[in-house]
Amino acid sequence: MPDLSINIAGLNFRNPVTTASGTFGYGGEFLDFIDLARLGGIFVKAVTGKNREGNAYPRMAETASGMLNSVGLQNKGVDHFCREIYPRITNFNTHIIVNVSGSTIEEYVAVAERINELEKVMAIELNISCPNVKLGGMAFGTVPAMATEVTAEVRKVYKKMLMVKLSPNVTSITELARAVVDGGADVITLINTLLGMAIDAERRKPVLSTITGGLSGPAI
């Protein structure tokens, strides 16, 4: 068989095929469908500091070629992840990367610090598309200075591979890429979902409760 292994920032992957965060749960949900050891890595769904219920329904909508979602980072928080989820996924014979999200820099740092203690987690992926509640909801990943700051603060406590996932919904993604590299990112993930909206023509209202959501799939 051909050698498909790759090395990314010092971490060896058996192949370049990985799952995108939010699309594959925590991995265990797919054990009946695929041998996880065939994958280069699994990006598990987002982990935040505390329990998040997510957005109100409806929060998903099919498109002609893809889907819109506004799930809202639903998860039970980092304590639950470390206590309940992590022990169940440590035996997966592939790299585990945890998506880290937050509403403040302090939350990002606290979650990253907890994940840093988990031996089997080889990297984290910072989702900086989250709204900064201290700045009126502006996403960390839309302003270079904020992107640098949150990356730098996480870099202080996280000692393994630090990936940062960029949003495409900006004027210049190259400026944001430089900003997170300046903050200490080892790897850049391109990209999070694109902003989109679906309209129910009969009701003359948006399909999603949040009006807009993230577009992903072949349509991109």
N, C-alpha and C positions, 0 to 999 in steps of 0.2 A: 504493500500500500504506500502511496506517496506520503511524505512527511508534511503535514499541514500545520505544524506547531508554529507559533509566533511568540515573540517576546515584546511585551509592552512595558516600558519603564522598569525593566528588571524582573517582571513577573511573567513566567512562562505559561502559555495557554496551549493545550493540545491541538486546538484549531481555533479559527477566528469566529466560530458560530456561537453567539450568546443570545440570551433573551433580553428584551427591553423591560426595564422596571415598570411595574404596573400591569403588564400583560401576562405574567406567568405566576402570579401569586407569590408563594414562598417555595415553589418548586414541587412540593409533595403532592399538590393537586393534580400533577401530570404524570405521576408514577405509573399509572395504568396505560399510558399512551406512548411513553418514550423512555428509553434508558438514559437517565440524566448524565451518565458517564460519557455519552456520545457528544455532549456539549462542551464547548470551551469554557463556559462560565454561565452562571445564573445571576442576573440582577434582580434581587427580590424587591417586593413592593415597598413603598415609602414607609419610613419609621420616623415618628415625631416624638417630642418629649412627653406628651400626655395623650390620653385617648381622644380621638377625633371621630365624630360621627359622620363626617362628610356632608355633602350638599343634599338638599331636598330632592326628592324624585319629581319628575323624570330627570335623570342625569346622564343618560346615554341615548344616542340616536344614530341609526344607520344612515349612511349616505350611499350614493350610487356606486362609489368605489372607495370604501373606507368607513370611518365612523367618527362621531363627535362624542367626547366624554367630558363630564364635569363632576367626576366622583368626589373630588375634594380631599384626596389623601386620607381616606378612611383607614384607620388602624387603631390598635389598642395601646399604643405607646411603647416607649423603649423598655420599660420595666417588664411588660408582658412579653415583648420580643425576646429579651434575654432569658426570661424564666421559662416560657412556654414554647416558643418557636425555635430558638437556637438549638436546644437539645435534639429536636426532631430533624434538623437539617445537617447536622455535623457529619453524618455518615455519607452524604452525597459525594461521589467521586468526581467532583468538578469544583472549580473555584466559585466561591460565594461572595458576591459584592452587594453591599447593603446601600440602598438609596436613603439618604438622610435629608430630612426636610424640617423647616421651622418657620416661625413667625417673627423671631428676634434672633440677633446674633448669639445671645446667651443660650437660646434653645438649641441652635445648631451645635454650639460648642459642647453643651451638656450631653447631647445625643452621641456626638462623635467620640467623646471621652469614654462613654459606656461601651460603645462598639469597639473601641481600641483594645479593650480587655478581652475580647473574644478571639481565641487562638485561631479558629477555623475560618474566620472572615478575613480575607486577604486584602480587601480594599473597600473604600466607601465611595459613593457617588453623590456629591452635593447637588441637590436640586435647588438652584437659586432663582427659579421662576416663581417662588413663593412670595406673597405680599408681606412687606415689612410693616407690621402693625404700628411701630413707633413713628413711621413716616407716612401715615395716612393710607397705607395699602400699596404704595409703590413697590413693585417687585425688585428684589435684590439684584436680579440679573439684567435690569434695564439701565442701570447707572454704573459706569466703570468704577468709580470710587467706592461704591457700596459693595460691588463684586469683589474688589481687591480686599476690602476690610473683612468681609465674612470669610473669605478663603484664608486669609492670613491668621485670623483668630482660631479657625479650626486646625490649621497647620500646626499651631503651637501644641495642641493636645493629641492630634492623630499622627501616629508614627509610621503607619504603613502607606500603601499607595492611596493617593488622594486624587480622585477624579472629580471634575466639575462639569455638570450638565448645563449647557447653555440654552437660552430661549432664542427662537428665531424671530420673535416679535419685537425687534429692536431696529434702530436705524442702521447701525453698523456692528455686525456680530464680531468682526475682527477686533474692534476696540475692546469688546467684552472678553474675547479670548486672551488678548494681551494683559488685560487687567487681572484675570484669575491666575495667569502664569506669574505675573508680578507678585501675587499673593502667596505663591508656593504650590500651585497645582502641578501634579505630575502628568496628568492626562486630561484632555478635554473631550467631553462627549457631545457629539453633534447629532441630533438636536432634540429638544423637547417638541411637543406638538405645536402646530400652527393655530392661531386664533381663527375660529369659524363660527357660523351660526346657521341653524336650520329653522325655517318658518313653516308652520302648519297653515296652509293656504285657506283651509275651510274655517279655522278659528281666527285666522289673521293674528296669530301670536307665535312667539318663539317656541320651539319644541322643548328646549331645555329650561329647567327652572331658573337657571342662572343666566339665561338669555344667550350667552356665548359659551363655547367650550373649546377643547383642544381637538383639532383634526389630525387624524393619522390614517395610514393605509396607503394603498396603491395610488390614490388620487394625488398624493404629493409627488 
